[in-house]
Amino acid sequence: MSDTDRKQFDEPEEEMTVTIELEDGTRTECEVLTIFEALGRDYIALLPLTGSASDDKEIDADVWFYRFSENPDDPNEEPELSDIETDEEFEAVADAFDEYLDELDFEDMD
């Protein structure tokens, strides 16, 4: 194994996280899994993490979906997340995310 190959295995990929404030005022740190398109708009898939920064983080089994929008005129502006409004929208978004995961599995087989 070359030094380049070894370096790829030794260095973990940078994990992008966001902190979400829930309706009850609690804050939850989430790993950003991906941003994807469904129903002609962008959505973000988040994996909630539990534990403090000093602890090993535990993974919550649920993936959270939100509408995702960025200001095309100001790339430095904070992206906006908003709730999915209907069960039908949620189902379409969950199906699109499942298709994304299937594509990843297919690519891993190559």
Phi and psi in radians as a Rosetta constraint file:
Dihedral C 1 N 2 CA 2 C 2 CIRCULARHARMONIC -1.326 0.35
Dihedral N 2 CA 2 C 2 N 3 CIRCULARHARMONIC 2.880 0.35
Dihedral C 2 N 3 CA 3 C 3 CIRCULARHARMONIC -1.053 0.35
Dihedral N 3 CA 3 C 3 N 4 CIRCULARHARMONIC -0.623 0.35
Dihedral C 3 N 4 CA 4 C 4 CIRCULARHARMONIC -1.122 0.35
Dihedral N 4 CA 4 C 4 N 5 CIRCULARHARMONIC -0.799 0.35
Dihedral C 4 N 5 CA 5 C 5 CIRCULARHARMONIC -1.089 0.35
Dihedral N 5 CA 5 C 5 N 6 CIRCULARHARMONIC -0.756 0.35
Dihedral C 5 N 6 CA 6 C 6 CIRCULARHARMONIC -1.099 0.35
Dihedral N 6 CA 6 C 6 N 7 CIRCULARHARMONIC -0.710 0.35
Dihedral C 6 N 7 CA 7 C 7 CIRCULARHARMONIC -1.079 0.35
Dihedral N 7 CA 7 C 7 N 8 CIRCULARHARMONIC -0.670 0.35
Dihedral C 7 N 8 CA 8 C 8 CIRCULARHARMONIC -1.100 0.35
Dihedral N 8 CA 8 C 8 N 9 CIRCULARHARMONIC -0.617 0.35
Dihedral C 8 N 9 CA 9 C 9 CIRCULARHARMONIC -1.403 0.35
Dihedral N 9 CA 9 C 9 N 10 CIRCULARHARMONIC -0.546 0.35
Dihedral C 9 N 10 CA 10 C 10 CIRCULARHARMONIC -1.358 0.35
Dihedral N 10 CA 10 C 10 N 11 CIRCULARHARMONIC -0.553 0.35
Dihedral C 10 N 11 CA 11 C 11 CIRCULARHARMONIC -1.702 0.35
Dihedral N 11 CA 11 C 11 N 12 CIRCULARHARMONIC 2.024 0.35
Dihedral C 11 N 12 CA 12 C 12 CIRCULARHARMONIC -1.184 0.35
Dihedral N 12 CA 12 C 12 N 13 CIRCULARHARMONIC 2.611 0.35
Dihedral C 12 N 13 CA 13 C 13 CIRCULARHARMONIC -1.168 0.35
Dihedral N 13 CA 13 C 13 N 14 CIRCULARHARMONIC 2.599 0.35
Dihedral C 13 N 14 CA 14 C 14 CIRCULARHARMONIC -1.181 0.35
Dihedral N 14 CA 14 C 14 N 15 CIRCULARHARMONIC 2.260 0.35
Dihedral C 14 N 15 CA 15 C 15 CIRCULARHARMONIC -1.631 0.35
Dihedral N 15 CA 15 C 15 N 16 CIRCULARHARMONIC 2.169 0.35
Dihedral C 15 N 16 CA 16 C 16 CIRCULARHARMONIC -1.655 0.35
Dihedral N 16 CA 16 C 16 N 17 CIRCULARHARMONIC 2.248 0.35
Dihedral C 16 N 17 CA 17 C 17 CIRCULARHARMONIC -2.227 0.35
Dihedral N 17 CA 17 C 17 N 18 CIRCULARHARMONIC 2.734 0.35
Dihedral C 17 N 18 CA 18 C 18 CIRCULARHARMONIC -2.338 0.35
Dihedral N 18 CA 18 C 18 N 19 CIRCULARHARMONIC 2.716 0.35
Dihedral C 18 N 19 CA 19 C 19 CIRCULARHARMONIC -1.901 0.35
Dihedral N 19 CA 19 C 19 N 20 CIRCULARHARMONIC 2.177 0.35
Dihedral C 19 N 20 CA 20 C 20 CIRCULARHARMONIC -1.837 0.35
Dihedral N 20 CA 20 C 20 N 21 CIRCULARHARMONIC 2.309 0.35
Dihedral C 20 N 21 CA 21 C 21 CIRCULARHARMONIC -1.674 0.35
Dihedral N 21 CA 21 C 21 N 22 CIRCULARHARMONIC 2.134 0.35
Dihedral C 21 N 22 CA 22 C 22 CIRCULARHARMONIC -1.478 0.35
Dihedral N 22 CA 22 C 22 N 23 CIRCULARHARMONIC 2.957 0.35
Dihedral C 22 N 23 CA 23 C 23 CIRCULARHARMONIC -1.009 0.35
Dihedral N 23 CA 23 C 23 N 24 CIRCULARHARMONIC -0.550 0.35
Dihedral C 23 N 24 CA 24 C 24 CIRCULARHARMONIC -1.477 0.35
Dihedral N 24 CA 24 C 24 N 25 CIRCULARHARMONIC 0.091 0.35
Dihedral C 24 N 25 CA 25 C 25 CIRCULARHARMONIC 1.594 0.35
Dihedral N 25 CA 25 C 25 N 26 CIRCULARHARMONIC -0.162 0.35
Dihedral C 25 N 26 CA 26 C 26 CIRCULARHARMONIC -1.303 0.35
Dihedral N 26 CA 26 C 26 N 27 CIRCULARHARMONIC 2.690 0.35
Dihedral C 26 N 27 CA 27 C 27 CIRCULARHARMONIC -2.012 0.35
Dihedral N 27 CA 27 C 27 N 28 CIRCULARHARMONIC 2.393 0.35
Dihedral C 27 N 28 CA 28 C 28 CIRCULARHARMONIC -2.250 0.35
Dihedral N 28 CA 28 C 28 N 29 CIRCULARHARMONIC 2.244 0.35
Dihedral C 28 N 29 CA 29 C 29 CIRCULARHARMONIC -1.419 0.35
Dihedral N 29 CA 29 C 29 N 30 CIRCULARHARMONIC 2.363 0.35
Dihedral C 29 N 30 CA 30 C 30 CIRCULARHARMONIC -2.304 0.35
Dihedral N 30 CA 30 C 30 N 31 CIRCULARHARMONIC 2.490 0.35
Dihedral C 30 N 31 CA 31 C 31 CIRCULARHARMONIC -1.456 0.35
Dihedral N 31 CA 31 C 31 N 32 CIRCULARHARMONIC 2.363 0.35
Dihedral C 31 N 32 CA 32 C 32 CIRCULARHARMONIC -1.411 0.35
Dihedral N 32 CA 32 C 32 N 33 CIRCULARHARMONIC 2.032 0.35
Dihedral C 32 N 33 CA 33 C 33 CIRCULARHARMONIC -1.453 0.35
Dihedral N 33 CA 33 C 33 N 34 CIRCULARHARMONIC -0.852 0.35
Dihedral C 33 N 34 CA 34 C 34 CIRCULARHARMONIC -2.986 0.35
Dihedral N 34 CA 34 C 34 N 35 CIRCULARHARMONIC 2.839 0.35
Dihedral C 34 N 35 CA 35 C 35 CIRCULARHARMONIC -2.024 0.35
Dihedral N 35 CA 35 C 35 N 36 CIRCULARHARMONIC 2.272 0.35
Dihedral C 35 N 36 CA 36 C 36 CIRCULARHARMONIC -2.501 0.35
Dihedral N 36 CA 36 C 36 N 37 CIRCULARHARMONIC 2.911 0.35
Dihedral C 36 N 37 CA 37 C 37 CIRCULARHARMONIC -1.835 0.35
Dihedral N 37 CA 37 C 37 N 38 CIRCULARHARMONIC 2.465 0.35
Dihedral C 37 N 38 CA 38 C 38 CIRCULARHARMONIC -2.703 0.35
Dihedral N 38 CA 38 C 38 N 39 CIRCULARHARMONIC 2.532 0.35
Dihedral C 38 N 39 CA 39 C 39 CIRCULARHARMONIC 0.944 0.35
Dihedral N 39 CA 39 C 39 N 40 CIRCULARHARMONIC 0.517 0.35
Dihedral C 39 N 40 CA 40 C 40 CIRCULARHARMONIC 1.339 0.35
Dihedral N 40 CA 40 C 40 N 41 CIRCULARHARMONIC 0.224 0.35
Dihedral C 40 N 41 CA 41 C 41 CIRCULARHARMONIC -2.441 0.35
Dihedral N 41 CA 41 C 41 N 42 CIRCULARHARMONIC 2.958 0.35
Dihedral C 41 N 42 CA 42 C 42 CIRCULARHARMONIC -1.607 0.35
Dihedral N 42 CA 42 C 42 N 43 CIRCULARHARMONIC 2.521 0.35
Dihedral C 42 N 43 CA 43 C 43 CIRCULARHARMONIC -2.314 0.35
Dihedral N 43 CA 43 C 43 N 44 CIRCULARHARMONIC 2.781 0.35
Dihedral C 43 N 44 CA 44 C 44 CIRCULARHARMONIC -2.153 0.35
Dihedral N 44 CA 44 C 44 N 45 CIRCULARHARMONIC 2.426 0.35
Dihedral C 44 N 45 CA 45 C 45 CIRCULARHARMONIC -1.870 0.35
Dihedral N 45 CA 45 C 45 N 46 CIRCULARHARMONIC 2.179 0.35
Dihedral C 45 N 46 CA 46 C 46 CIRCULARHARMONIC -2.108 0.35
Dihedral N 46 CA 46 C 46 N 47 CIRCULARHARMONIC 2.473 0.35
Dihedral C 46 N 47 CA 47 C 47 CIRCULARHARMONIC -1.950 0.35
Dihedral N 47 CA 47 C 47 N 48 CIRCULARHARMONIC 1.911 0.35
Dihedral C 47 N 48 CA 48 C 48 CIRCULARHARMONIC -1.097 0.35
Dihedral N 48 CA 48 C 48 N 49 CIRCULARHARMONIC 2.395 0.35
Dihedral C 48 N 49 CA 49 C 49 CIRCULARHARMONIC -1.985 0.35
Dihedral N 49 CA 49 C 49 N 50 CIRCULARHARMONIC 2.499 0.35
Dihedral C 49 N 50 CA 50 C 50 CIRCULARHARMONIC -2.056 0.35
Dihedral N 50 CA 50 C 50 N 51 CIRCULARHARMONIC 2.841 0.35
Dihedral C 50 N 51 CA 51 C 51 CIRCULARHARMONIC 1.834 0.35
Dihedral N 51 CA 51 C 51 N 52 CIRCULARHARMONIC 2.835 0.35
Dihedral C 51 N 52 CA 52 C 52 CIRCULARHARMONIC -1.519 0.35
Dihedral N 52 CA 52 C 52 N 53 CIRCULARHARMONIC 2.946 0.35
Dihedral C 52 N 53 CA 53 C 53 CIRCULARHARMONIC -1.062 0.35
Dihedral N 53 CA 53 C 53 N 54 CIRCULARHARMONIC -0.502 0.35
Dihedral C 53 N 54 CA 54 C 54 CIRCULARHARMONIC -1.465 0.35
Dihedral N 54 CA 54 C 54 N 55 CIRCULARHARMONIC -0.321 0.35
Dihedral C 54 N 55 CA 55 C 55 CIRCULARHARMONIC -1.548 0.35
Dihedral N 55 CA 55 C 55 N 56 CIRCULARHARMONIC 2.810 0.35
Dihedral C 55 N 56 CA 56 C 56 CIRCULARHARMONIC -1.191 0.35
Dihedral N 56 CA 56 C 56 N 57 CIRCULARHARMONIC 2.330 0.35
Dihedral C 56 N 57 CA 57 C 57 CIRCULARHARMONIC -1.357 0.35
Dihedral N 57 CA 57 C 57 N 58 CIRCULARHARMONIC 2.433 0.35
Dihedral C 57 N 58 CA 58 C 58 CIRCULARHARMONIC -1.746 0.35
Dihedral N 58 CA 58 C 58 N 59 CIRCULARHARMONIC 2.633 0.35
Dihedral C 58 N 59 CA 59 C 59 CIRCULARHARMONIC -1.727 0.35
Dihedral N 59 CA 59 C 59 N 60 CIRCULARHARMONIC 2.272 0.35
Dihedral C 59 N 60 CA 60 C 60 CIRCULARHARMONIC -1.394 0.35
Dihedral N 60 CA 60 C 60 N 61 CIRCULARHARMONIC 2.465 0.35
Dihedral C 60 N 61 CA 61 C 61 CIRCULARHARMONIC -1.246 0.35
Dihedral N 61 CA 61 C 61 N 62 CIRCULARHARMONIC -0.326 0.35
Dihedral C 61 N 62 CA 62 C 62 CIRCULARHARMONIC -1.552 0.35
Dihedral N 62 CA 62 C 62 N 63 CIRCULARHARMONIC 2.480 0.35
Dihedral C 62 N 63 CA 63 C 63 CIRCULARHARMONIC -1.742 0.35
Dihedral N 63 CA 63 C 63 N 64 CIRCULARHARMONIC 2.322 0.35
Dihedral C 63 N 64 CA 64 C 64 CIRCULARHARMONIC -1.780 0.35
Dihedral N 64 CA 64 C 64 N 65 CIRCULARHARMONIC 2.419 0.35
Dihedral C 64 N 65 CA 65 C 65 CIRCULARHARMONIC -2.015 0.35
Dihedral N 65 CA 65 C 65 N 66 CIRCULARHARMONIC 2.429 0.35
Dihedral C 65 N 66 CA 66 C 66 CIRCULARHARMONIC -2.411 0.35
Dihedral N 66 CA 66 C 66 N 67 CIRCULARHARMONIC 2.665 0.35
Dihedral C 66 N 67 CA 67 C 67 CIRCULARHARMONIC -1.161 0.35
Dihedral N 67 CA 67 C 67 N 68 CIRCULARHARMONIC 2.543 0.35
Dihedral C 67 N 68 CA 68 C 68 CIRCULARHARMONIC -2.288 0.35
Dihedral N 68 CA 68 C 68 N 69 CIRCULARHARMONIC 2.251 0.35
Dihedral C 68 N 69 CA 69 C 69 CIRCULARHARMONIC -2.485 0.35
Dihedral N 69 CA 69 C 69 N 70 CIRCULARHARMONIC 2.510 0.35
Dihedral C 69 N 70 CA 70 C 70 CIRCULARHARMONIC -2.120 0.35
Dihedral N 70 CA 70 C 70 N 71 CIRCULARHARMONIC 2.684 0.35
Dihedral C 70 N 71 CA 71 C 71 CIRCULARHARMONIC -1.461 0.35
Dihedral N 71 CA 71 C 71 N 72 CIRCULARHARMONIC 1.938 0.35
Dihedral C 71 N 72 CA 72 C 72 CIRCULARHARMONIC -1.142 0.35
Dihedral N 72 CA 72 C 72 N 73 CIRCULARHARMONIC -0.364 0.35
Dihedral C 72 N 73 CA 73 C 73 CIRCULARHARMONIC -1.474 0.35
Dihedral N 73 CA 73 C 73 N 74 CIRCULARHARMONIC -0.297 0.35
Dihedral C 73 N 74 CA 74 C 74 CIRCULARHARMONIC -2.466 0.35
Dihedral N 74 CA 74 C 74 N 75 CIRCULARHARMONIC 1.562 0.35
Dihedral C 74 N 75 CA 75 C 75 CIRCULARHARMONIC -1.124 0.35
Dihedral N 75 CA 75 C 75 N 76 CIRCULARHARMONIC -0.262 0.35
Dihedral C 75 N 76 CA 76 C 76 CIRCULARHARMONIC -1.496 0.35
Dihedral N 76 CA 76 C 76 N 77 CIRCULARHARMONIC -0.202 0.35
Dihedral C 76 N 77 CA 77 C 77 CIRCULARHARMONIC -1.223 0.35
Dihedral N 77 CA 77 C 77 N 78 CIRCULARHARMONIC 2.510 0.35
Dihedral C 77 N 78 CA 78 C 78 CIRCULARHARMONIC -1.068 0.35
Dihedral N 78 CA 78 C 78 N 79 CIRCULARHARMONIC 2.262 0.35
Dihedral C 78 N 79 CA 79 C 79 CIRCULARHARMONIC -1.087 0.35
Dihedral N 79 CA 79 C 79 N 80 CIRCULARHARMONIC 2.699 0.35
Dihedral C 79 N 80 CA 80 C 80 CIRCULARHARMONIC -1.874 0.35
Dihedral N 80 CA 80 C 80 N 81 CIRCULARHARMONIC 2.326 0.35
Dihedral C 80 N 81 CA 81 C 81 CIRCULARHARMONIC -1.938 0.35
Dihedral N 81 CA 81 C 81 N 82 CIRCULARHARMONIC 2.386 0.35
Dihedral C 81 N 82 CA 82 C 82 CIRCULARHARMONIC -2.400 0.35
Dihedral N 82 CA 82 C 82 N 83 CIRCULARHARMONIC 2.756 0.35
Dihedral C 82 N 83 CA 83 C 83 CIRCULARHARMONIC -1.223 0.35
Dihedral N 83 CA 83 C 83 N 84 CIRCULARHARMONIC 2.625 0.35
Dihedral C 83 N 84 CA 84 C 84 CIRCULARHARMONIC -1.367 0.35
Dihedral N 84 CA 84 C 84 N 85 CIRCULARHARMONIC 2.312 0.35
Dihedral C 84 N 85 CA 85 C 85 CIRCULARHARMONIC -1.594 0.35
Dihedral N 85 CA 85 C 85 N 86 CIRCULARHARMONIC -0.484 0.35
Dihedral C 85 N 86 CA 86 C 86 CIRCULARHARMONIC -2.297 0.35
Dihedral N 86 CA 86 C 86 N 87 CIRCULARHARMONIC 2.805 0.35
Dihedral C 86 N 87 CA 87 C 87 CIRCULARHARMONIC -1.100 0.35
Dihedral N 87 CA 87 C 87 N 88 CIRCULARHARMONIC -0.645 0.35
Dihedral C 87 N 88 CA 88 C 88 CIRCULARHARMONIC -1.116 0.35
Dihedral N 88 CA 88 C 88 N 89 CIRCULARHARMONIC -0.753 0.35
Dihedral C 88 N 89 CA 89 C 89 CIRCULARHARMONIC -1.102 0.35
Dihedral N 89 CA 89 C 89 N 90 CIRCULARHARMONIC -0.779 0.35
Dihedral C 89 N 90 CA 90 C 90 CIRCULARHARMONIC -1.038 0.35
Dihedral N 90 CA 90 C 90 N 91 CIRCULARHARMONIC -0.791 0.35
Dihedral C 90 N 91 CA 91 C 91 CIRCULARHARMONIC -1.063 0.35
Dihedral N 91 CA 91 C 91 N 92 CIRCULARHARMONIC -0.741 0.35
Dihedral C 91 N 92 CA 92 C 92 CIRCULARHARMONIC -1.123 0.35
Dihedral N 92 CA 92 C 92 N 93 CIRCULARHARMONIC -0.702 0.35
Dihedral C 92 N 93 CA 93 C 93 CIRCULARHARMONIC -1.177 0.35
Dihedral N 93 CA 93 C 93 N 94 CIRCULARHARMONIC -0.775 0.35
Dihedral C 93 N 94 CA 94 C 94 CIRCULARHARMONIC -1.080 0.35
Dihedral N 94 CA 94 C 94 N 95 CIRCULARHARMONIC -0.707 0.35
Dihedral C 94 N 95 CA 95 C 95 CIRCULARHARMONIC -1.111 0.35
Dihedral N 95 CA 95 C 95 N 96 CIRCULARHARMONIC -0.744 0.35
Dihedral C 95 N 96 CA 96 C 96 CIRCULARHARMONIC -1.111 0.35
Dihedral N 96 CA 96 C 96 N 97 CIRCULARHARMONIC -0.677 0.35
Dihedral C 96 N 97 CA 97 C 97 CIRCULARHARMONIC -1.153 0.35
Dihedral N 97 CA 97 C 97 N 98 CIRCULARHARMONIC -0.717 0.35
Dihedral C 97 N 98 CA 98 C 98 CIRCULARHARMONIC -1.058 0.35
Dihedral N 98 CA 98 C 98 N 99 CIRCULARHARMONIC -0.707 0.35
Dihedral C 98 N 99 CA 99 C 99 CIRCULARHARMONIC -1.095 0.35
Dihedral N 99 CA 99 C 99 N 100 CIRCULARHARMONIC -0.711 0.35
Dihedral C 99 N 100 CA 100 C 100 CIRCULARHARMONIC -1.032 0.35
Dihedral N 100 CA 100 C 100 N 101 CIRCULARHARMONIC -0.785 0.35
Dihedral C 100 N 101 CA 101 C 101 CIRCULARHARMONIC -1.125 0.35
Dihedral N 101 CA 101 C 101 N 102 CIRCULARHARMONIC -0.685 0.35
Dihedral C 101 N 102 CA 102 C 102 CIRCULARHARMONIC -1.076 0.35
Dihedral N 102 CA 102 C 102 N 103 CIRCULARHARMONIC -0.709 0.35
Dihedral C 102 N 103 CA 103 C 103 CIRCULARHARMONIC -1.091 0.35
Dihedral N 103 CA 103 C 103 N 104 CIRCULARHARMONIC -0.695 0.35
Dihedral C 103 N 104 CA 104 C 104 CIRCULARHARMONIC -1.096 0.35
Dihedral N 104 CA 104 C 104 N 105 CIRCULARHARMONIC -0.771 0.35
Dihedral C 104 N 105 CA 105 C 105 CIRCULARHARMONIC -1.059 0.35
Dihedral N 105 CA 105 C 105 N 106 CIRCULARHARMONIC -0.724 0.35
Dihedral C 105 N 106 CA 106 C 106 CIRCULARHARMONIC -1.135 0.35
Dihedral N 106 CA 106 C 106 N 107 CIRCULARHARMONIC -0.730 0.35
Dihedral C 106 N 107 CA 107 C 107 CIRCULARHARMONIC -1.135 0.35
Dihedral N 107 CA 107 C 107 N 108 CIRCULARHARMONIC -0.604 0.35
Dihedral C 107 N 108 CA 108 C 108 CIRCULARHARMONIC -1.177 0.35
Dihedral N 108 CA 108 C 108 N 109 CIRCULARHARMONIC -0.410 0.35
Dihedral C 108 N 109 CA 109 C 109 CIRCULARHARMONIC -1.314 0.35
Dihedral N 109 CA 109 C 109 N 110 CIRCULARHARMONIC -0.384 0.35
